[in-house]
Amino acid sequence: LQMLERQVVGGEQAENKDLTGKRECRKKHADERRMKLVAPLQQSDEDSSDWVLLKVYNSIQEEVRAKSKLLEKMQKKLQAAETEIKDLQAEFELEKINYPITIRRLERDLLLSQQLLEQAQALVHRDCSYSNLEKIKHQSVWDEEASCWNTPQPIIQKTHLP
């Protein structure tokens, strides 16, 4: 009976040491490969849902606890993201309200600057390069790095009559 049992349980070649050694070697190789695949996932982010899916649990309660912890962490992350979205929306609404006020203030400042330029232009001598404001506007270049306009230097050209 024992002889028949060994043959049924282990197959015909249950006593073959070469085959058992090969099976053990394959099993060891498979375990090493699984550990190599799982180790980076475990090291990178233990909170990751991928790690929960790859992990082997001893009981259903252990699996439920692990997945419940993961669910709680994800809910906290979700709540944090939702509060951040609400904060950004509130900030956007404030900016949206302030835009018309800023535009009106800038328009008033622009009108003042234009009026001052018109009055000052009459005081500039005709032999100065700044007597023609349209020409100066075309020659001016915007500097991105300094965030300012580069205007040409004023030149006074004295005309000498013979």
Secondary structure, DSSP 8 states (H G I E B T S, - for coil): -HHHHHHHHH-TTTT-HHHHHHHHHHHHHHHHHHHHHHHHHHHH-TT-HHHHHH---SSHHHHHHHHHHHHHHHHHHHHHHHHHHHHHHHHHHHHHHHHHHHHHHHHHHHHHHHHHHHHHHTTS-TTBGGG-HHHHHHH-EEETTTTEEE-----B------
